[in-house]
Amino acid sequence: MKKVSTVAVKATKNFSQPKLTIGLDLGDRWSWYCLLDEVGEVLREQKLGTTPKAMREVFGAMPRCRIALETGMHSPWVSRVLSELGHEVIVAHARSVRLIGESRKKDDRMDARTLARLARIDPQLLSPVKHRSAKAQADLTVIRARAGLVRARTALVNTARGLAKSYGERLRGCNVRNMNPEKAEGLSPELRTALEPLLGALESLSERIREYNERIEQLAQESYPQVSLLKQVKGVGTLIGLTFLLTLEDAHRFRKSRDVGCYLGLQPGRRNSGQSEPQMHISKEGDPYLRTLLVQGAQHILGPFGVDCDLRRWGLKLAERGGKSGKKRAIIATARKLAVLLHHLWVSGEAYEPLHNRSRVPLSVAA
């Protein structure tokens, strides 16, 4: 029997795997990195500026390494820069690295060393995540900027109404989209003088938000035709559909559509130990803004203006048997089911049937 040589296999394995491991702890202005050799000895620990130029100067001169860093504000562009330089980049989920977050000896230098050692032993200990592409991030920034203006407008509206009430008066109208200096006409002269600049700023904010709405519609039509598949579901508009596509980016990153609910933090947490299996709240992992939009879509589906569909019937039936907080639980469960449905439509490209389950009832009865 011919003996199979393993020399070539080992050589290929050693060549494909990086011998050097780097832990990179990112800061807003300065970052620390720790360089380990193949046996785990520290070769270098150094501080560098958190800029693209500094990253290219330091890591561009190194051979191919395995570099581990945590998720954060700077991790998307840093991971792209390091990948372009040819390094193997592992972006660790910050909430999963408890050795760093709960360490009693915590500083940037020690955090970088811990990241390097974890990446050297087993990268899966870091719960690696994948950042979206530069284009998807740029397009998603348009949506996030609009969300910032909406939050600012809400805060200013609440301020204006609170100031008027504390003076014993009230602003006319309740639609935040139509807040303008004309709403102060019925107020006393001194209060009108105080609030007119604030209401003028609100009118300007509403105009900017309308401009963002037009940009989002145009972006969906020109670059993301899949949004039309998601908009088949009544209660899902361009904003929800486009945010869903850009946040997930790759529909095939999930093995099953059911996994999307867990990814977005809409699945109840689990803590089974011995005979104890407590009922927990949802995990709230993943993107909080998309989770908020899906909850808003679920509220519309279950609300008075929602159209009749399988999803609405299922949610209302769940709310009836849910007890005191049944409606709230039904909304969250409907949002989770909505995320699964949107992913299925995205992957399959099928036409949406609102009452698909009803069409299957006669077949089951006949059988």
C-alpha positions in Angstrom: 0.0 0.0 0.0 1.4 3.4 -1.0 2.2 5.7 1.8 0.6 9.2 1.6 3.1 11.9 2.2 1.9 14.8 4.5 4.9 17.1 3.9 3.2 19.0 1.1 0.0 19.3 3.1 1.8 20.7 6.1 3.8 23.1 4.0 0.6 24.4 2.4 -1.1 24.7 5.8 1.8 26.7 7.3 1.9 29.0 4.3 -1.9 29.7 4.3 -2.1 30.4 8.0 -0.5 33.7 9.2 2.4 33.2 11.6 2.0 36.7 13.2 -1.0 37.7 15.2 -1.9 41.3 16.0 -4.4 42.6 18.5 -5.6 46.2 17.7 -7.5 48.2 20.3 -9.1 51.2 18.5 -9.4 54.5 20.1 -10.9 57.8 18.9 -7.5 59.5 18.3 -4.9 56.9 19.2 -4.9 53.1 19.0 -2.7 50.4 20.5 -1.5 47.2 18.8 0.3 44.1 20.1 2.3 41.9 17.8 2.7 38.2 18.7 4.9 35.6 17.0 3.8 32.0 16.3 4.6 30.8 19.8 2.8 33.7 21.5 5.7 35.9 22.5 5.2 39.6 22.3 7.4 41.1 19.6 6.1 44.7 19.7 3.6 46.9 21.5 3.1 50.3 20.1 0.7 53.2 19.8 -0.4 54.7 16.5 -2.9 57.3 15.3 -6.4 56.2 14.3 -6.1 57.5 10.8 -6.0 55.7 7.4 -2.5 57.1 6.8 -1.1 55.8 10.0 -2.7 52.4 9.5 -1.2 52.0 6.0 2.3 53.2 7.2 2.4 50.7 10.1 0.6 47.6 8.8 1.5 48.1 5.1 5.1 47.3 5.8 4.3 44.1 7.6 3.9 40.6 6.1 0.5 39.1 6.0 -0.9 38.8 9.6 -4.0 37.9 11.4 -5.4 41.1 12.9 -8.1 41.2 15.5 -10.1 44.3 16.5 -13.4 45.0 18.2 -16.5 46.4 16.7 -16.9 50.2 17.2 -17.2 53.5 15.5 -13.9 53.1 13.6 -13.9 49.4 12.9 -15.7 49.5 9.5 -13.2 51.6 7.7 -10.2 50.2 9.6 -11.2 46.6 8.6 -11.5 47.7 5.0 -8.0 49.4 5.0 -6.4 46.4 6.6 -8.1 43.9 4.2 -6.8 46.0 1.3 -3.3 45.6 2.6 -3.7 41.8 2.4 -4.1 41.0 6.1 -6.6 38.5 7.6 -9.0 40.8 9.6 -11.2 39.5 12.4 -13.7 41.9 13.7 -14.7 40.7 17.2 -18.2 41.3 18.6 -17.5 43.7 21.5 -20.3 42.4 23.7 -18.9 38.8 23.4 -15.3 39.5 24.5 -15.9 39.5 28.3 -12.2 39.2 29.0 -11.9 42.8 27.9 -15.2 44.4 28.9 -15.2 42.9 32.4 -11.5 43.0 33.1 -10.3 44.6 36.3 -7.0 45.6 34.6 -8.3 47.4 31.7 -6.3 49.7 29.4 -5.7 50.0 25.7 -2.4 48.2 25.9 -3.8 45.2 27.8 -6.9 45.1 25.6 -4.7 44.8 22.5 -2.7 42.0 24.0 -5.9 40.1 25.0 -7.3 40.4 21.5 -4.1 39.1 20.0 -4.0 36.1 22.3 -7.6 35.2 21.7 -7.2 35.5 17.9 -4.1 33.3 18.0 -5.8 30.5 20.0 -9.2 30.4 18.3 -10.8 33.3 16.3 -14.3 31.9 17.0 -13.9 32.9 20.6 -14.2 36.5 19.4 -17.6 35.9 17.8 -16.4 37.5 14.5 -18.8 39.8 12.6 -18.7 41.0 9.0 -18.9 44.7 8.2 -21.0 45.9 5.3 -19.3 47.3 2.1 -18.4 51.0 1.7 -21.3 51.6 -0.7 -23.8 50.1 1.6 -22.5 52.1 4.5 -22.6 55.3 2.5 -26.2 54.6 1.4 -27.2 53.7 5.0 -25.7 56.9 6.2 -28.4 58.8 4.3 -31.1 56.9 6.2 -29.2 57.4 9.6 -28.9 61.2 8.9 -32.6 61.4 8.3 -33.3 59.5 11.5 -31.1 62.1 13.4 -33.2 65.0 12.0 -36.4 63.2 13.0 -35.2 62.7 16.5 -34.1 66.4 16.7 -37.5 67.5 15.4 -39.3 65.4 18.0 -37.2 66.9 20.8 -37.9 70.5 19.6 -41.6 69.8 19.2 -41.8 68.5 22.8 -39.8 71.5 24.0 -42.2 74.0 22.2 -45.3 72.3 23.6 -43.9 72.0 27.1 -43.0 75.7 27.1 -46.5 76.7 25.9 -48.2 74.5 28.5 -46.1 75.9 31.3 -47.3 79.3 30.3 -51.0 78.1 30.5 -51.4 78.0 26.7 -51.3 75.4 23.9 -50.0 75.2 20.4 -52.5 74.6 17.7 -52.4 71.3 15.8 -50.6 68.1 16.7 -48.9 67.1 13.4 -45.2 67.5 13.9 -44.7 67.7 10.1 -46.7 71.0 9.9 -45.1 72.8 12.8 -44.3 76.4 11.7 -44.5 80.0 13.0 -48.2 80.2 12.0 -49.0 77.8 14.8 -48.1 80.5 17.3 -50.7 83.0 16.0 -53.2 82.2 18.8 -50.7 82.6 21.6 -50.0 85.6 23.8 -47.6 88.2 22.3 -44.8 87.5 24.7 -45.0 83.7 24.2 -45.3 84.1 20.4 -42.2 86.2 20.3 -40.3 83.5 22.3 -41.4 80.5 20.3 -41.4 81.9 16.7 -37.7 81.2 16.1 -38.1 77.7 17.5 -41.1 77.0 15.3 -39.1 78.4 12.3 -36.3 75.9 13.0 -38.9 73.1 13.1 -40.3 74.1 9.7 -36.7 74.1 8.3 -36.1 70.6 9.8 -39.3 69.3 8.2 -38.2 70.6 4.8 -34.8 68.8 5.2 -36.5 65.6 6.1 -38.7 65.8 3.0 -35.6 66.2 0.9 -34.1 63.1 2.6 -37.3 61.2 1.8 -37.0 62.1 -1.9 -33.3 61.0 -1.9 -34.3 57.7 -0.3 -37.0 57.0 -2.8 -34.6 57.8 -5.7 -31.9 55.6 -4.2 -34.3 52.7 -3.9 -35.5 53.0 -7.5 -32.0 53.4 -9.0 -29.8 51.0 -7.0 -32.0 48.6 -5.1 -34.9 47.3 -7.1 -35.4 44.5 -4.5 -37.2 47.0 -2.3 -40.3 46.6 -4.5 -40.4 42.9 -3.4 -40.5 43.9 0.2 -43.1 46.7 -0.4 -45.6 44.1 -1.4 -46.3 43.7 2.3 -48.8 46.5 3.4 -47.1 48.3 6.3 -43.6 48.2 4.7 -42.6 51.3 2.8 -39.4 52.4 1.1 -37.7 53.4 4.3 -38.3 50.0 6.0 -37.5 48.0 2.9 -34.3 49.9 2.0 -33.0 49.9 5.6 -33.7 46.1 5.8 -31.7 45.5 2.6 -28.7 47.8 3.5 -28.5 46.4 7.1 -28.4 42.8 6.0 -26.7 43.5 2.7 -26.3 39.9 1.7 -29.4 37.8 1.7 -27.5 34.5 1.6 -25.5 35.1 4.7 -28.4 33.4 6.6 -28.9 29.7 6.2 -32.7 30.1 7.0 -35.0 33.0 7.0 -35.8 32.2 10.6 -32.3 33.3 11.6 -33.0 36.9 10.7 -35.2 37.4 13.8 -32.4 36.3 16.1 -29.9 38.4 14.2 -32.0 41.6 14.8 -32.5 40.9 18.5 -36.3 40.1 18.2 -35.9 36.6 19.7 -36.4 36.0 23.5 -33.1 35.4 25.3 -32.4 32.0 26.7 -30.8 30.9 30.0 -31.4 27.2 30.7 -29.5 25.9 33.7 -30.6 22.6 35.4 -34.3 22.7 35.9 -34.5 26.5 35.6 -35.8 27.9 32.3 -37.0 31.5 33.0 -38.9 33.5 30.4 -36.7 36.3 29.3 -37.1 39.5 27.2 -35.9 39.8 23.7 -32.1 40.0 23.3 -32.1 43.4 21.5 -28.9 42.5 19.6 -28.3 43.6 16.1 -29.2 47.0 14.6 -31.5 49.0 16.9 -32.9 51.3 14.2 -34.0 48.5 11.9 -35.6 46.8 14.9 -37.5 50.0 15.7 -38.7 50.2 12.1 -39.9 46.6 12.1 -41.8 47.2 15.3 -43.4 50.3 13.7 -44.4 48.2 10.7 -45.9 45.5 13.0 -47.9 48.2 14.8 -49.4 49.3 11.5 -50.2 45.7 10.5 -52.0 45.1 13.8 -53.5 48.6 14.0 -56.9 49.9 12.8 -55.5 50.7 9.3 -53.9 47.3 8.7 -55.2 45.2 5.8 -56.5 41.7 6.3 -53.6 39.2 5.9 -52.2 36.0 7.5 -49.7 38.1 9.5 -52.4 40.3 10.9 -54.7 37.4 11.8 -51.8 35.6 13.5 -50.8 38.7 15.5 -54.3 39.6 16.7 -54.9 36.0 17.8 -51.7 36.0 19.7 -52.7 39.3 21.4 -56.1 37.9 22.5 -54.5 35.1 24.5 -51.5 37.0 25.8 -52.9 38.4 29.0 -52.1 41.8 30.4 -49.2 42.6 28.1 -50.5 40.5 25.2 -50.6 43.4 22.7 -47.0 44.3 23.3 -45.8 40.8 23.0 -47.9 40.3 19.8 -46.3 43.4 18.3 -42.8 42.1 18.9 -43.7 38.6 17.7 -45.3 40.1 14.6 -42.1 42.2 14.0 -40.0 39.1 14.2 -42.3 37.2 11.8 -42.3 40.3 9.5 -38.5 40.2 9.3 -38.6 36.5 8.4 -41.2 37.2 5.7 -39.2 40.1 4.2 -36.1 37.9 4.0 -38.0 35.1 2.3 -39.4 37.5 -0.3 -36.0 38.9 -0.9 -34.4 35.5 -1.4 -37.2 33.8 -3.4 -38.4 36.8 -5.4 -42.0 35.5 -5.0 -45.2 37.4 -5.3 -46.6 38.0 -1.8 -50.0 36.4 -1.0 -51.5 38.1 2.0 -54.0 35.3 2.6 -51.8 32.3 1.6 -52.9 30.2 4.5 -56.6 30.6 3.7 -56.0 29.3 0.2 -54.5 26.1 1.7 -57.5 25.3 3.9 -59.8 23.6 1.3 -56.9 21.3 0.3 -56.4 20.1 3.9 -60.2 19.6 4.4 -60.5 17.6 1.1 -57.7 15.4 2.2 
